[in-house]
């Protein structure tokens, strides 16, 4: 797993790493610098980093040619994930860079938890809970996931399929209504995000449940049930609502700036 993890990277380094390893997981406790560098290079140099990230999400093949190196090719359906944290002000800056119609913001899930400081009593209670009822080492869980057959295909049971179809139909209707009304469609890839979240929850729940029961983790069932899908839909809706709030705040602040600046006042009249 460690061979696939990326903490810091340049644009060229990211392409080279993924092309060589056929997978990549960008993990960072401070993800702002990494993403800002990728987004800035795309904006200033038209290097195609945003297009790369969009293609990675969609599982498309990508080929990059450099004058001093051989062609780097990223295969279709190459596993890639970005997971990181940053301060809310930095997140707002990243959203401002991503929310320009190229679809990258639609592919990102954001969560802004309440940053309340815990009391000493709460910290001690959390430590006791982690010791007794929560997995203390996730190495076994991830090793089991890595050993899964690459050819395994997950699907949904009949009730879950029906709920997924209804969820996708509702989202399509929301998008079409927004287009017909001349408003901005949802900044989301719900039809793609929900099945991915459901699969991740399905695998993690199965593996962690067996570890907590003192069992050696086995391969998870290939059928995802209705309960897991419903949880994935709820999680996706919650995260998308937070992203919508952040995007709307950015737009309102931008308009307020234009109204206060005489150079832009004629745009708001």
C-alpha positions as CSV (number, residue, x, y, z in Angstrom):
1,X,0.0,0.0,0.0
2,X,2.9,2.4,0.9
3,X,4.2,2.1,-2.7
4,X,1.0,3.7,-4.0
5,X,0.7,6.6,-1.6
6,X,1.6,10.1,-2.7
7,X,2.2,12.9,-0.1
8,X,3.7,15.7,-2.2
9,X,4.1,15.9,-6.0
10,X,4.5,18.1,-9.0
11,X,2.3,17.9,-12.0
12,X,4.9,16.0,-14.0
13,X,5.7,13.8,-11.0
14,X,2.0,12.8,-10.6
15,X,1.7,11.7,-14.2
16,X,5.0,9.8,-14.0
17,X,4.1,8.1,-10.8
18,X,0.6,7.0,-11.8
19,X,1.8,5.8,-15.3
20,X,4.5,3.7,-13.7
21,X,2.5,2.2,-10.8
22,X,-0.9,2.0,-12.5
23,X,-2.5,3.3,-9.3
24,X,-2.1,6.3,-6.9
25,X,-3.5,7.6,-3.6
26,X,-2.8,11.2,-2.8
27,X,-3.0,11.5,1.0
28,X,-2.0,14.7,2.8
29,X,-2.9,16.2,6.2
30,X,-2.4,19.6,4.4
31,X,-3.7,19.1,0.9
32,X,-4.0,22.7,-0.1
33,X,-0.4,23.2,-1.3
34,X,-0.6,20.1,-3.5
35,X,-3.9,20.8,-5.1
36,X,-3.2,24.6,-5.4
37,X,0.0,23.8,-7.3
38,X,-1.8,21.5,-9.7
39,X,-4.7,24.0,-10.3
40,X,-2.3,26.9,-10.6
41,X,-0.2,25.2,-13.3
42,X,-3.3,24.4,-15.3
43,X,-4.5,28.0,-15.1
44,X,-1.2,29.6,-15.8
45,X,0.5,27.1,-18.1
46,X,-2.4,25.2,-19.6
47,X,-0.6,22.0,-18.7
48,X,-3.9,20.0,-18.5
49,X,-3.8,19.1,-14.8
50,X,-7.5,19.7,-14.3
51,X,-8.2,17.6,-17.4
52,X,-6.0,14.9,-15.9
53,X,-7.9,14.8,-12.6
54,X,-11.2,14.7,-14.5
55,X,-10.1,11.9,-16.7
56,X,-8.8,9.9,-13.6
57,X,-12.2,10.2,-12.0
58,X,-13.9,9.0,-15.2
59,X,-11.5,6.1,-15.7
60,X,-10.3,7.4,-19.1
61,X,-7.0,6.7,-20.7
62,X,-4.6,9.6,-20.7
63,X,-1.4,10.0,-22.8
64,X,1.3,12.7,-22.1
65,X,4.2,13.5,-24.4
66,X,7.2,15.4,-23.3
67,X,10.1,16.7,-25.4
68,X,12.8,15.2,-23.1
69,X,11.1,11.9,-22.0
70,X,9.2,9.0,-23.5
71,X,5.4,9.1,-23.7
72,X,3.7,8.4,-20.4
73,X,0.4,6.6,-20.7
74,X,-2.2,6.1,-17.9
75,X,-4.3,3.1,-18.5
76,X,-8.1,3.1,-18.4
77,X,-9.8,2.5,-15.0
78,X,-6.6,3.2,-13.1
79,X,-7.3,3.5,-9.4
80,X,-6.8,7.0,-8.1
81,X,-8.0,8.9,-5.0
82,X,-7.4,12.2,-3.3
83,X,-7.9,12.4,0.4
84,X,-6.8,15.3,2.5
85,X,-7.6,18.0,4.9
86,X,-7.0,21.8,5.2
87,X,-8.4,24.9,6.8
88,X,-11.7,26.3,5.7
89,X,-10.2,29.5,4.3
90,X,-7.8,27.3,2.1
91,X,-10.8,25.2,1.1
92,X,-12.6,28.3,-0.1
93,X,-9.5,29.2,-2.3
94,X,-9.5,25.8,-3.8
95,X,-13.2,25.9,-4.6
96,X,-12.7,29.3,-6.3
97,X,-10.1,27.7,-8.5
98,X,-12.1,24.6,-9.3
99,X,-15.6,26.2,-9.8
100,X,-15.1,27.4,-13.4
101,X,-17.2,25.1,-15.4
102,X,-14.7,22.4,-16.2
103,X,-16.4,19.9,-13.9
104,X,-13.6,19.3,-11.4
105,X,-15.7,20.7,-8.5
106,X,-18.5,18.2,-9.4
107,X,-16.2,15.3,-8.8
108,X,-15.0,16.5,-5.3
109,X,-16.7,15.7,-2.0
110,X,-16.2,18.2,0.8
111,X,-16.9,17.9,4.5
112,X,-16.6,20.8,7.0
113,X,-17.1,19.4,10.5
114,X,-17.6,21.6,13.5
115,X,-14.1,22.4,14.8
116,X,-15.0,22.4,18.5
117,X,-12.3,21.8,21.0
118,X,-12.9,18.7,23.1
119,X,-12.6,18.8,26.9
120,X,-10.1,16.6,28.7
121,X,-13.0,14.4,29.9
122,X,-14.2,14.0,26.3
123,X,-10.6,13.2,25.1
124,X,-10.2,10.5,27.8
125,X,-13.5,9.0,26.9
126,X,-12.6,8.9,23.2
127,X,-9.3,7.2,24.0
128,X,-11.1,4.5,26.1
129,X,-13.5,3.9,23.2
130,X,-10.7,3.5,20.7
131,X,-9.0,1.0,23.0
132,X,-12.0,-1.2,23.5
133,X,-14.4,-0.9,20.6
134,X,-12.6,0.4,17.6
135,X,-9.9,-1.1,15.4
136,X,-6.6,0.3,16.6
137,X,-4.6,-0.7,13.6
138,X,-6.1,-0.5,10.1
139,X,-3.1,-2.3,8.4
140,X,-4.9,-5.7,8.4
141,X,-8.1,-4.1,6.9
142,X,-6.2,-2.4,4.0
143,X,-4.0,-5.5,3.4
144,X,-7.2,-7.5,3.0
145,X,-8.6,-5.0,0.6
146,X,-5.4,-4.9,-1.5
147,X,-5.4,-8.7,-1.8
148,X,-8.8,-8.8,-3.3
149,X,-9.0,-10.0,-6.9
150,X,-8.8,-7.1,-9.3
151,X,-11.5,-8.8,-11.4
152,X,-14.1,-8.8,-8.7
153,X,-17.3,-7.0,-9.7
154,X,-19.8,-5.7,-7.1
155,X,-23.5,-5.3,-7.8
156,X,-26.6,-4.4,-5.9
157,X,-29.5,-6.6,-4.8
158,X,-32.9,-6.0,-6.4
159,X,-34.3,-3.4,-3.9
160,X,-31.0,-1.5,-4.0
161,X,-31.0,-1.4,-7.8
162,X,-34.5,0.1,-7.7
163,X,-33.4,2.7,-5.2
164,X,-30.3,3.5,-7.3
165,X,-32.4,3.9,-10.5
166,X,-34.8,6.2,-8.7
167,X,-31.9,8.3,-7.2
168,X,-30.3,8.7,-10.7
169,X,-33.7,9.6,-12.3
170,X,-34.4,12.2,-9.6
171,X,-30.9,13.7,-10.2
172,X,-31.4,13.8,-13.9
173,X,-34.8,15.5,-13.5
174,X,-33.2,18.1,-11.2
175,X,-30.5,18.9,-13.8
176,X,-33.0,19.1,-16.6
177,X,-35.3,21.4,-14.6
178,X,-32.4,23.7,-13.8
179,X,-31.4,23.9,-17.5
180,X,-34.9,24.6,-18.6
181,X,-35.3,27.3,-16.0
182,X,-32.0,28.9,-16.9
183,X,-30.4,28.3,-13.5
184,X,-27.2,26.6,-12.5
185,X,-27.4,22.8,-12.5
186,X,-26.2,20.8,-9.4
187,X,-22.4,20.8,-9.0
188,X,-22.3,17.0,-8.5
189,X,-21.7,13.7,-10.2
190,X,-24.3,11.9,-8.0
191,X,-24.8,9.0,-10.5
192,X,-21.1,8.2,-10.2
193,X,-20.4,9.1,-6.6
194,X,-23.2,7.1,-4.9
195,X,-22.2,3.7,-6.3
196,X,-18.6,4.4,-5.4
197,X,-19.4,5.4,-1.9
198,X,-21.7,2.4,-1.5
199,X,-18.9,0.0,-2.6
200,X,-16.4,1.6,-0.2
201,X,-18.8,1.4,2.7
202,X,-19.7,-2.2,1.8
203,X,-16.1,-3.4,1.8
204,X,-15.0,-1.5,4.8
205,X,-18.0,-2.5,6.9
206,X,-17.4,-6.2,6.1
207,X,-13.7,-6.2,6.8
208,X,-13.9,-4.1,10.0
209,X,-16.8,-6.1,11.4
210,X,-14.8,-9.4,11.1
211,X,-11.7,-7.8,12.6
212,X,-13.8,-6.5,15.6
213,X,-15.2,-10.0,16.1
214,X,-11.7,-11.4,16.2
215,X,-11.9,-13.1,12.8
216,X,-9.5,-13.2,9.9
217,X,-11.0,-10.9,7.3
218,X,-12.5,-12.7,4.3
219,X,-13.5,-11.4,0.9
220,X,-16.7,-9.3,1.1
221,X,-19.8,-10.5,-0.7
222,X,-20.2,-9.2,-4.2
223,X,-23.8,-8.2,-3.6
224,X,-24.4,-4.7,-1.9
225,X,-27.7,-4.5,0.0
226,X,-30.3,-1.8,0.3
227,X,-29.2,-0.6,3.7
228,X,-25.6,0.1,2.6
229,X,-26.8,2.0,-0.5
230,X,-29.2,4.1,1.5
231,X,-26.3,5.1,3.8
232,X,-24.2,6.0,0.8
233,X,-27.0,8.2,-0.6
234,X,-27.4,10.0,2.8
235,X,-23.7,10.6,3.1
236,X,-23.4,11.9,-0.5
237,X,-26.4,14.2,0.0
238,X,-24.9,15.6,3.2
239,X,-21.5,16.2,1.7
240,X,-23.0,17.7,-1.5
241,X,-25.1,20.1,0.6
242,X,-21.9,21.3,2.4
243,X,-20.2,21.9,-1.0
244,X,-23.2,23.8,-2.3
245,X,-23.2,26.1,0.8
246,X,-19.5,26.8,0.2
247,X,-20.0,27.5,-3.5
248,X,-22.9,29.9,-2.8
249,X,-20.9,31.8,-0.2
250,X,-18.1,32.3,-2.7
251,X,-20.6,33.6,-5.4
252,X,-22.2,36.0,-2.9
253,X,-18.9,37.4,-1.7
254,X,-17.8,37.9,-5.3
255,X,-21.0,39.8,-6.1
256,X,-20.6,41.9,-2.9
257,X,-17.1,42.8,-4.1
258,X,-18.4,43.9,-7.5
259,X,-21.2,46.0,-5.9
260,X,-18.7,47.8,-3.6
261,X,-16.1,48.4,-6.3
262,X,-17.1,51.2,-8.7
263,X,-15.1,49.5,-11.5
264,X,-17.6,46.6,-11.4
265,X,-20.8,48.4,-10.3
266,X,-22.2,48.4,-13.8
267,X,-22.3,44.6,-13.9
268,X,-24.7,44.5,-11.0
269,X,-27.0,47.3,-12.1
